[in-house]
């Protein structure tokens, strides 16, 4: 899914996760590859990219209500 449809789906997923944090898994699954690929392009090791990706999602979950 690309473009406006993907953006709309992500907004729906964010709103669902705000009501029920257990739904955050949907956001994680939709965005993991993109976040990891970005981190991997900007780091020198797989482990560092994994750590950065984990931190991104940890912070996203912690700040979900403000998103």
C-alpha positions in Angstrom: 0.0 0.0 0.0 1.3 3.5 -0.9 0.4 7.1 -0.9 -2.9 8.4 0.6 -4.2 4.9 1.3 -1.2 4.0 3.4 -1.3 7.3 5.2 -5.0 6.8 6.0 -4.3 3.3 7.3 -1.5 4.5 9.5 -3.8 7.2 11.0 -6.4 4.6 11.8 -3.7 2.4 13.3 -2.4 5.2 15.5 -5.9 6.1 16.7 -6.6 2.5 17.5 -3.3 2.2 19.4 -4.1 5.3 21.4 -7.3 3.7 22.6 -5.7 0.3 23.2 -1.9 0.2 23.4 -2.0 -3.5 22.6 -2.8 -2.5 19.0 0.6 -0.9 18.7 1.7 -4.2 17.2 -0.1 -3.2 14.0 2.0 0.0 13.7 5.2 -2.0 14.5 4.5 -4.5 11.8 3.6 -1.8 9.2 6.7 0.2 9.9 9.5 -2.1 11.1 11.2 -2.7 7.8 11.2 0.9 6.8 12.6 2.0 10.2 15.2 -0.8 10.3 16.3 0.0 6.7 16.8 3.6 7.5 18.8 2.8 10.6 20.9 0.2 8.7 21.8 2.8 6.0 23.1 5.2 8.6 25.0 2.8 10.9 28.0 0.6 10.6 26.6 -2.6 12.2 23.5 -4.7 12.2 23.5 -4.6 16.0 23.5 -0.8 16.1 20.6 -0.7 13.6 18.6 -3.2 15.7 19.2 -1.1 18.8 18.2 2.1 17.1 15.1 0.4 15.7 14.1 -0.9 19.1 14.6 2.6 20.6 12.5 4.2 17.9 9.5 1.9 18.7 10.1 2.1 22.4 9.8 5.9 22.3 6.9 5.8 19.9 5.0 3.6 22.3 5.9 5.8 25.3 4.7 8.9 23.4 1.8 7.5 21.6 -0.8 9.7 23.3 1.0 12.8 22.0 1.2 11.5 18.4 
